[in-house]
């Protein structure tokens, strides 16, 4: 948990690790909860690392952290599948 104060406002944030697995060799997920006065915000980020590819998908928590995590993981896995299927390198145009 940490807080940042500027211009008379204080934003307090808490970063929590989440459990998640994917098809990538390395996967991590976190939930960031921020409070600024009466405004509260939660978002989940999922990061996949596969070789030289690193993808991060972030979703706002609208219902539950589990639902946001599942959606972010689906986003990241979808993009990872596209990149895995792509040719290894693009050839520059003449």
C-alpha positions as CSV (number, residue, x, y, z in Angstrom):
1,X,0.0,0.0,0.0
2,X,1.3,3.5,-0.8
3,X,-0.1,7.0,-1.0
4,X,0.7,10.0,-3.2
5,X,-0.3,13.5,-2.2
6,X,-0.3,16.4,-4.6
7,X,-2.3,19.6,-4.8
8,X,-4.1,18.8,-1.6
9,X,-5.4,15.4,-2.8
10,X,-4.2,12.1,-1.6
11,X,-4.5,8.9,-3.7
12,X,-4.0,5.7,-1.8
13,X,-3.2,2.5,-3.8
14,X,-2.8,-1.1,-2.9
15,X,-1.3,-3.7,-5.2
16,X,-2.3,-7.3,-4.7
17,X,-0.9,-10.4,-6.5
18,X,-3.5,-12.7,-8.0
19,X,-3.3,-16.4,-8.9
20,X,-3.5,-17.1,-12.7
21,X,-2.1,-19.6,-15.2
22,X,-1.8,-19.5,-18.9
23,X,-0.2,-21.2,-21.9
24,X,2.8,-18.9,-21.6
25,X,6.0,-20.0,-19.7
26,X,5.6,-17.0,-17.3
27,X,2.3,-15.5,-16.1
28,X,1.5,-13.0,-13.4
29,X,-1.5,-11.0,-12.4
30,X,-2.1,-8.1,-10.0
31,X,-5.1,-6.1,-8.8
32,X,-4.6,-2.3,-8.2
33,X,-7.1,-0.7,-5.9
34,X,-7.0,3.1,-5.8
35,X,-8.9,5.5,-3.6
36,X,-9.1,9.3,-4.2
37,X,-11.6,10.8,-1.7
38,X,-14.9,9.2,-2.6
39,X,-13.7,7.8,-5.9
40,X,-12.7,4.2,-5.8
41,X,-11.1,2.2,-8.7
42,X,-10.1,-1.4,-9.1
43,X,-8.3,-2.8,-12.1
44,X,-6.7,-6.2,-12.9
45,X,-3.6,-6.6,-15.1
46,X,-2.4,-10.0,-16.5
47,X,1.1,-10.3,-18.0
48,X,2.3,-13.2,-20.2
49,X,5.9,-13.7,-21.2
50,X,6.8,-16.2,-23.9
51,X,10.3,-15.9,-25.3
52,X,10.7,-12.4,-26.6
53,X,7.0,-11.6,-26.4
54,X,5.5,-9.8,-23.3
55,X,1.8,-9.0,-23.3
56,X,-0.2,-7.1,-20.7
57,X,-4.0,-6.9,-20.6
58,X,-5.7,-4.7,-18.1
59,X,-9.4,-4.7,-17.3
60,X,-11.5,-2.6,-14.9
61,X,-13.2,-4.6,-12.1
62,X,-16.9,-4.1,-12.8
63,X,-18.3,-7.1,-11.0
64,X,-15.7,-9.3,-9.4
65,X,-11.9,-9.5,-9.5
66,X,-12.2,-13.1,-10.8
67,X,-14.4,-12.0,-13.8
68,X,-12.0,-9.1,-14.7
69,X,-9.0,-11.5,-14.4
70,X,-10.7,-14.1,-16.6
71,X,-11.4,-11.4,-19.3
72,X,-7.9,-10.0,-19.2
73,X,-6.4,-13.5,-19.4
74,X,-8.7,-14.2,-22.4
75,X,-7.5,-11.0,-24.1
76,X,-3.8,-11.8,-23.5
77,X,-4.2,-15.4,-24.6
78,X,-6.0,-14.4,-27.8
79,X,-3.3,-12.0,-28.8
80,X,-0.6,-14.5,-27.9
81,X,-2.2,-17.0,-30.2
82,X,-2.2,-14.5,-33.0
83,X,1.5,-13.6,-32.5
84,X,2.5,-17.3,-32.2
85,X,0.9,-18.0,-35.5
86,X,2.5,-15.0,-37.3
87,X,5.6,-15.5,-39.5
88,X,8.9,-15.1,-37.5
89,X,9.9,-11.9,-39.2
90,X,8.5,-9.4,-41.7
91,X,10.4,-8.8,-44.9
92,X,11.0,-5.1,-45.7
93,X,9.4,-3.8,-48.9
94,X,11.9,-3.1,-51.7
